Amino acid sequence: MVTSLESEETSSLQRLAVAQAGFAEEVVAQMFDEINLAQDYATKILSNDFVKTSGAMPVDAYHYTLPLSVDSVGVLEYDKNKITNSPPPSTRVCSAISNQNNLKNCWFDPEIPLTSGRVVEGSTSSPSGEKLTVSLRTTGVYWPHPKATGKMGPYMPGCEGDKYSACTLDPSYEFQDINNLNTSIVEEIKMTSYLSDIFLQTFLSNEAIEFMYIGTHGHGIFRTFPYGHSAGRVTKDRRSARDGKTRIGYDPRHRPWYWQCEQAGKTIITPPYIDATTDELVITVASPVYEKNTTKLLAVIGYDVSIARLAVLILSSKVLYNGYAYLVTAEQGYTYSEYGGAAKADTGKLVVYPGLSAADIDSGNTNLFQWEFKDADDVGNAFRNGIYKTMTDPLSVAGANTYTKQGSTWHIAYAPVPTPRYSLAYVVPDSDIRVPASRVEKMINTIVSLEPTFSCGQKKNTY
């Protein structure tokens, strides 16, 4: 009986892992399906493989997410000091200014006041004020100051990657005057605007999505849904994921989600990172957009999901008395470089783990073995060569086993989350597994010890 009860506890742990992994798979697989649909649509649009009605444009194609300058008419403000210290009043909307000679010191907000969208609070100690500056009515469009790309001029062949700094200013290149923009910038603004409807419909159909966006490879045009101010994109200096250099402002082509997807060449899900706008811990599902029938990269599409949602799903289950759950990446099928470093893989990176903080993720302290085994390399290596090798195999099936940690036996039940190539694990000390059995064993021993007393004290039934 005791052995049977222990076996039942282990089986229950396995069933829990399979059920929760199935739910996580359902959530993430939906996002993969949706982004692949958007990728297919974007391929047709950016490859000009569709019939356009002359003169017709999607509604609200030009909702710029930077304000117009306080000083100059029709010029977008990229000066981070001016945006930080003297931004236009939140109630001064450009569309309400009828005299074009006064078109300055205003925002392109589609509504007043702006709303809060779906951004979940609480991921960092200094949340961005831009969490309350979004609108669900339309997309917003932004593009980087040339200095954000590490060059002074348009994106052109020969200026990719670490060659950016060799590019020089093209005097005819205009990126701030909205009435005199470089023609190729205008074309990318127009083309990406056709994605506004699919972004809106996808967002409304999937409550797990917080932001959706596309970054073009040509000029770094960054169209986002919901619409939101991009003040934080020009007021912060950022380290490029491409080459590790710090640059002024935000260029999507230099962000980890874009660069990793570009190298993978397929739809991916990134490790958790701190979002540049919201300061939240997020994962991004990203997909590359290639010119039709070629390998020329045109853009990358991304959807953001807050880690808070996955953490609630994984960590909310009570696992006996001292057990816990975690979500870890399996083999992703590709390697990539980041910040100018050597090629690496994401296998064994924690996505969710009890006590895993934003600071841990931001610093790269997400290795499973660092959290599970601390400094016990010998024990950790035994786990690595056995259970870990099986559970991080993307073709693995659900399983259960035992291993040693801190001198005690632990039980683990794991199940794959196939689409993102994750593994969901539940771990419980053997003492927890034995609690029900120990209680029954104790009860049996008590009954056995009382049996002689019972026999002597009762009159034998003679019926």
N, C-alpha and C positions, 0 to 999 in steps of 0.2 A: 504493500500500500504506500509506504514512504517513497519508494522509487517511482511509483506511478504518479504521485503528487508532484515530485520534482520534475518529472517529464512533462506534466501538464503545464507547469509554470513556464518551462522553456518553450513549449509549443505556443503558449499564449504570447510570449515575447516575439516569436517569429511572426505570428499572425498580425501583431500590432505593426511590426516593421513593414510588412507587405502592404497592409492597408494604408498606412501613412505615405509610403512611397508611391502608391497608386494615386493618392490624392495630389501629391506634389507633381507627379507626372502629368496629371490632367491639367493643372494650372499652367505649367511651363509649355507643354505641347501645344496648348491653344495659342500661346504667344508665338511659337515657332510657325504655326500655320498662318497666323495673321501677318507676321512680318514677311514670310515668303510670298504671300499674296501681294503685299505692298511692294515687294522687290520686283515681282513680275510686272506690276503696273508701272513702276518707276522706270524699268528697262524700256518699255514701250514709249513712255513720255520723253525720257532723256535721249533716246535714240531717234526721236522724231518719227516713230513708227505709228502714227495715228493721224486721223483727219482733223485738222484745225479749222475752225470757222474764223475767217479773216476779221480781225478787229475785236474778237470776243476773248475776254479773259475771265478767269474765275473771280468771284466777288472778293474784295478785300485782299488783293494780291500784294499790296504795298503797305502793309502795316509794319513799318520799321520798328524795331525794338530798342533803338537808341533815340534820344531826343534830338530835336533840332537845336542848333547853337543859340546861345543867348545873344551873341553878337552879330552873326551872319545869317542872311536870309537863305533858306533852303539848304543849309549845310548841316549834315549829321555831326553830332558832338562826340569826338573820340578822346578828348582831353580828360583824363581820369580825375584830375584835381578839380576841374570845373563841375564834373558830374557829381563828385563826392561832396564838394563844399557849397555849390549853388545850383542844384538841379532845378529844372522848370517846375512850377507848381503842379501838383497832381491833378488839378482841375483844369489846367490849360491844355486843351486838346486841339491838335492841328486842324482837324476837320471842321472845327467851329470858326476858324479864321477865314473870312471871305476875301479879304484883301491880301493877295499873294505877296505884296510888298512888305507885309507884316508877318510873313510865315517864318517865325523863329521863336525860340524859347517855349517849345511846346512838345507834347508827346503824341504818338499816333494811337493812343488807347481806343479800342472799339467800344468801351463802355466806362461809365463812372458811377460808383467806384469799381475798381477791379475786385475780383473775388479770390477765394483761397484754393480753388482746384481740389486736388486730392493729396497734396503733399502732407506726409505724416511728420509731426513734430518730434523732436527729441533725440536725434541721432548724434549731435555734437553739442559742445558747450556753448558755441557761438553760432546759432542758427541764422541763416541769411534772412534779411528783411524782405527779400524778393519772394519769399514764400506766400506773401499776401498780395502779390502784384501779377496776377494772371487773369486771363479771360477765356472762357470756354466757347466764345463766339467764333473765333477764327485762329489762324496760324499767325505767327510773327516771323519776320525775316531780319537777319543780321549777317554781316560779313566782317572779317577781321581787318584791322589796320595793317598795312603791309609789314610793319615792324613785328606784328604778332607772328608772322611767318618767318621772320629772320631775314627778310629782304626788303628792298625799297622799290616795289613795282609789282606788276601783275604776275600771277602764277604762269610760268611759261616753261617749255621744255628746257632741260638743263638746270633747272632750279630746284629739283626734287631733293628731299632728304638733307644730307649734310652739305649740299651745294647751295642751299638757300642764301647763305651769307655772301656768296660770290655775285649774286644778282644786284644790279644797280637800278636806280630810279628811272622810270620811263616818264619823261615830262608830259606826255599826252595822257597818262593814266590818271583818271579821276575816279575816286572811290567815295567821296563825301558829298559832293554837290548832287542832290537827288534829281536835278533837272539837266544834268550833264554827265551822267554816269558812263563809264566805259561800256561799250555796247555788249561785250561778252558777259559783263556782270548783269546787265539788264536781261539778257537772254536766260541766264541761270535763275534769276528771280522769277521770270515768267514761267519757265518750265517746272520749277519746284512748286509753284503755286497750284498746279493741277493736282497735287497730292493732298490739298487741304481737305477735300471731302472724304477721302478714304481714311485720313487721320482722324477726322471727327467721328465717323461711323465706327471705326475700330475702338476708339477711346470709350465711346458710349456703350459698346457691347462687352467690354472687358474691364471690370472695376479694379483689376490688379495693376493696370498700367497707370503711371503717373505723368510721364512725359513721352512724347514721340517726336522724332526729328530726322532730318536728312542733312548731311553735309556733302557738298559737291567737291569733286577733286580739282576742278579748275580754279575757282576763286575762293573756295571755302565758304560759299553761301550756306548759311545755317538757318533752315526753316524749322520752326518748332510749333508743337501744339501741346498744351494751350499757349496762346499768346502770353508773353511775359516780358517785362523790362530786362534789357541786357546790360544794365549798368555794371553789374558784377563782372561781366566779361571783359570790360576795359579797365576796371579799377584794380584788378589783381594781376600780379605777375605769375606766370605758370611755367613749370618745367616741361619741356617737350618730351613726349614718349618716344619720338623718333630718334632724337640724338642726345637727349639729356640736357640740352641748353635751356636756360631760363629766358623767356621772352615776354615782351609787353603784351598783355591782353590775351584773348582767346582765339585760337584757330582750331576748328574741329579736326583738321587733318593731323594735328599734333597731339590729340587727346588719346589716351590708352585704348578706348573702345574702337576708335577709327583705325589706328595703326595696327592693333591686334587683328581686327577683322580683315584688313587689307592683306596682312601676311598669311592668314589662314586660308583666304580665298573661298570661304563658305560661311554659312550662317553659324554664328557662335553665341555662346553666353559667357560674359566676362566674369572674372573673379570679382568679389565685392570691392568697391572703391568709394571715395567721398565725391559726390557730385559737385561739379564746379559752380553750379548756380545755387542749389538748395543747401549745400553742406550736409546732405544726407548720405547715409550708407545705402548704395544701390547696386544692383546688378543690371547689366545692359544686354539685351538680346539684339545683336547687330547682324546685318546682312549686306554683302557687297552688291553694287549695281554695276554691271558691265554693259558696254555698248553691245547691241544685239549682234550675235554671231561673231564676236571678237573677244579678246581678253583685255581690252582697254577699260580700265576702271573709271567710272563716271561719278560715283558717289557711294556713300555708305548710309544705310538707314538704321536707326536705333530706337528701341523702346526701353524705358527705364521702369524698374520695379523696386520698390523699397524693400530692403532686407527685413525690415520690421514685420512685414507680412509673412515671409517665410519663417522667421524666427518664432512667431506666434504659433504657426502650424506645427513646427518641429518640437518646440520646447514646452508646449502646453500639456502634452500627455504626461500623466503621472506614471512613472515606471517603478512600481513597487515602492521600496523605502529609500534606497540610496542610488537608484539607477538614473540614467540620463540618456539623452539622444543627441546626435550630431549629424550634420550633413557635410559630406566631403566630396571633392571632385575626383572622378575616375580619370583614366587616360582619355585625353581630348582628341587625339588623332593628329595633332600638329604641334609644332614648336614655334616660338616667336621671340624676338628680342624686344627690349624695352629700355628706354632711357640710355641708349647707346651701349647696353650691356650685351653679354653673350646670349645665344639662343637658349631658351628654357621651355619647360612644359608646366602645365598647371596641375598635374597629378598630385593628389594628397593635400591640396589646399582646403582649409576649412571655410565653409560658407556660413554655417551656423554651429555654434558650440556654446555651452553654458559659460557665461563670463567673458566671452569674446567681445571686445569693445571696438569702437571706431578707431581709437588710437592704435590698437593692435593691428587692425586691418590696414590702416594708413601706413604703418611702419613695416608691413610685410610679415608680421608675427602671426602667421596662419598655418604653419606646418603642423600637421596632425600629431607627429611624434613629439614635438616640443610640448604639446598640451597633454597628451596621454601618458607619456613616459618620463617627462622631465629630463633628468640626466642618466636614466638607466638604459644606456645604449645596448647592453647585452640582451636585456629583456625586449627592448624595442626592436632589435634586429630579428629576434625570433618571431615577433609579430609581423614584421615587414616581409619576411621570407615565406610566411604562411598565409594567415588570414588576410592581411593587407593586399597581397598580390592577387588574391582571388576577388576580393570585394572591389578593387579598382580596375578590374578587367571589364571593359564596356560590354562584353558578351556574357558576363556572369549572370547567374540566377540567384535567387534568394538563398541564404544559408545561415547556419548557426554553428557556433563553436565555443571553445573556452580558451582562455589565455591567462598568463600570470602578470600581475601588476602590483607593485609595492608588496610583494611577498604573499599576495592572496590570489585565489582563483576568481576570475571574472567570466561571465557569460556574455556573448555578443550575438545578436541577431541582426542581419543586414539584408537589404533589398535594393536592387538597382532602380534608379530613376532614369530611364533610357534616353529620352530626348536630350536633356542637357548633359548626359553622361555624369551623373552624380551617384553617390551611394549613401543611403540613409541607414544609420546604425543605431541600435539601442543596446546599451551595455548595463549590466547589473552584477553586483558582487554575488558570489555564491551564497553568502550568508542570507541574502534576501530571497534567493530561490528556495533555500531550505527552510524558511520561516514556517510556511503551512505544514510542510512535512514534519518539522521539528515539533510543532504543536500537537500533531496527531500522534507522533512517536511518544511524546511525553504523556499524552492522554492514555495511550495503550499501556505504557509502563505503570501508570498510576492504577489503572484497572487491574492489571496483573498483580500488582503488589497488594491490592485490597481483596483479591479473590479468596485467600485462605480465611480471612476474618469473616467474610460473607458466608462461607460454607459452614463454619463452626457455629455461627450465631443464629442460623436459621434451621428450623425443623425440616427434615427431609420430606418432600412431598411423596405420599404413598399411593396417590391415585393411580 
